[in-house]
Amino acid sequence: MFEDKLSNLIPVTWIKQYHFCPRIIYYLGVLGCNEKLTESMIEGKEFHLTEEGRAKRRKTVAGRRREDVKALWSRLAVASTKIGLYGIIDEVSETNNGLIIVESKFMKAPKKPYLSHIYQAAAYAMLAEEALGKIARKIAIKYIRDNKTFEIPLTEDLKKHVLWTVSRIKSIINNEKIPRGNFKMCKNCGFTKICLGV
């Protein structure tokens, strides 16, 4: 049943990809290419599988001691025809102040969270609100290698930007026109070999 809802929806991970480099959406959504997996991507996938068990035992948000958790969902599958997205949320914690969405990244922590990660987590928060019928107040981005977590309020501006991004992604796919790339990011991209030939 969940799979039936996905046919015209965009994976939430494409929000992150769009903000990393819009050209990736063309390769994924128009050409149907798959990104070459790097060693760190494989490690990240393995980490997410082991993290699921830990998350279920937590009594505080993202394993930190600031807020107690009333209820917790780990690896929550969500989809919305209204928003046009689907995905699996790493962790949703319900606190006395509302939902907090935790997005885990298997990488070293930057000085401040990447915008692509913020928009991805905000998209998950919007999906969680719709799926659970509860208000999301914050998103938390947890960088595993340094055990550092950034908490960000979920604002209306963030939600509007997510919807704008969804519209841009759909435009790339529907028009089948390759967008300008973010060439500063080429060295960290699994599509570099394809892209350099375009």
C-alpha positions in Angstrom: 0.0 0.0 0.0 2.8 2.4 0.9 4.5 1.7 -2.4 1.3 2.6 -4.4 1.4 6.1 -2.9 5.0 6.8 -4.1 4.5 6.7 -7.9 4.2 10.5 -8.5 6.2 11.6 -5.4 9.8 12.7 -5.0 12.2 11.2 -2.5 13.1 13.6 0.3 16.7 12.9 -0.3 16.4 14.7 -3.6 15.8 17.9 -1.6 19.4 17.5 -0.2 20.7 16.6 -3.7 19.1 19.7 -5.3 20.8 22.0 -2.8 24.1 20.1 -3.2 23.9 20.5 -7.0 20.7 20.9 -9.1 22.2 18.9 -11.9 22.0 15.7 -9.9 18.2 15.9 -10.1 18.5 15.7 -13.9 20.7 12.6 -13.7 18.3 10.9 -11.1 14.9 12.1 -12.3 15.4 12.4 -16.1 18.1 10.0 -17.1 17.5 7.5 -14.3 21.2 7.3 -13.3 22.3 6.0 -10.0 25.0 7.8 -8.0 28.3 5.8 -7.6 28.4 4.7 -4.0 31.5 5.9 -2.1 33.0 4.1 0.9 31.5 6.7 3.3 28.1 6.2 1.8 28.3 2.5 2.4 29.5 3.1 6.0 26.6 5.5 6.5 24.0 2.9 5.3 25.5 0.3 7.7 25.4 2.9 10.5 21.7 3.6 10.0 20.9 0.0 10.3 22.6 -0.3 13.7 21.4 3.1 14.9 17.8 2.0 14.6 18.1 -0.3 17.6 19.8 2.3 19.7 17.2 4.9 18.9 14.3 2.7 20.2 16.0 2.6 23.6 16.5 6.3 23.9 14.7 8.4 26.5 16.1 11.7 25.4 16.2 13.5 22.0 19.1 12.3 19.9 20.7 10.8 23.0 21.3 14.2 24.5 20.1 15.1 28.0 18.1 18.2 27.2 14.5 17.0 26.6 12.7 13.9 27.7 10.9 11.9 25.1 7.2 11.0 25.5 7.1 8.8 22.3 9.7 7.9 19.7 9.5 6.7 16.1 12.6 5.3 14.4 12.9 4.8 10.6 9.4 6.1 10.1 8.1 5.7 6.6 6.1 8.7 5.4 4.5 10.0 2.2 2.4 13.0 1.2 0.6 13.7 -2.0 -0.1 17.2 -0.7 3.6 18.0 -0.3 4.7 15.7 -3.1 7.4 13.8 -1.1 8.1 10.5 0.5 10.9 9.1 2.6 12.1 7.4 5.8 12.8 9.6 8.8 15.7 8.6 11.0 14.1 9.5 14.2 11.0 11.5 15.5 10.8 12.3 19.1 7.7 13.7 20.8 8.4 16.0 23.7 6.1 18.2 25.8 6.9 21.0 23.3 6.0 19.1 20.1 7.9 16.9 17.7 11.6 17.0 17.1 12.9 15.4 13.9 16.4 14.0 14.1 18.4 13.6 10.8 21.6 11.7 11.3 24.6 12.2 9.0 27.5 9.8 9.0 30.2 12.5 8.6 32.3 15.0 10.4 30.5 18.0 11.8 30.9 21.3 9.9 31.0 24.6 11.8 27.4 25.0 11.0 24.9 22.5 9.4 24.8 22.4 5.7 21.7 24.1 4.2 21.1 20.9 2.1 20.8 19.0 5.4 18.6 21.6 7.0 16.1 21.6 4.1 16.1 17.8 4.0 15.3 17.6 7.8 12.6 20.4 7.4 11.0 18.3 4.6 10.9 15.3 6.9 9.4 17.5 9.7 6.6 18.5 7.3 5.9 14.9 6.5 6.0 13.9 10.2 3.4 16.6 11.0 1.0 15.3 8.4 1.6 11.6 9.2 1.3 12.0 13.0 -1.1 14.9 13.3 1.2 16.7 15.6 3.2 20.0 15.4 6.9 19.8 14.8 8.8 22.5 16.6 12.5 21.7 15.8 14.8 19.7 13.6 18.0 18.3 14.9 20.9 17.4 12.6 23.3 14.9 14.2 26.8 14.5 12.8 27.8 11.1 13.9 31.6 11.1 13.5 32.0 14.1 16.0 28.8 13.3 18.0 27.7 16.9 17.4 24.0 17.9 17.1 22.6 21.2 15.8 19.0 22.1 16.7 17.1 24.5 14.5 13.6 25.8 14.9 11.2 24.7 12.2 9.9 28.0 10.8 7.3 28.9 8.1 10.2 30.2 6.0 11.9 26.8 6.1 8.7 25.1 5.1 8.1 27.5 2.2 11.6 26.9 1.0 11.0 23.1 1.0 7.9 23.6 -1.2 9.9 25.9 -3.5 12.6 23.3 -3.8 9.9 20.6 -4.7 8.6 22.9 -7.4 12.1 23.4 -8.8 12.8 19.6 -8.8 9.5 18.9 -10.6 10.4 21.6 -13.2 13.8 20.0 -14.0 12.1 16.6 -14.4 9.1 17.8 -16.4 11.2 20.1 -18.7 13.9 17.5 -19.1 16.4 20.3 -19.3 19.8 20.0 -17.6 20.3 22.8 -15.1 23.5 24.7 -14.3 25.7 22.7 -11.9 27.3 23.7 -8.7 30.8 23.0 -9.9 32.5 23.8 -6.5 31.1 20.5 -5.3 32.4 18.2 -8.1 35.1 16.5 -6.0 32.5 15.2 -3.5 30.0 14.0 -6.1 29.3 10.5 -7.3 28.2 11.9 -10.7 31.4 13.6 -11.6 32.4 11.2 -14.4 29.0 11.6 -16.1 28.8 15.3 -15.6 32.2 16.1 -17.0 31.2 14.6 -20.3 28.1 16.8 -20.6 
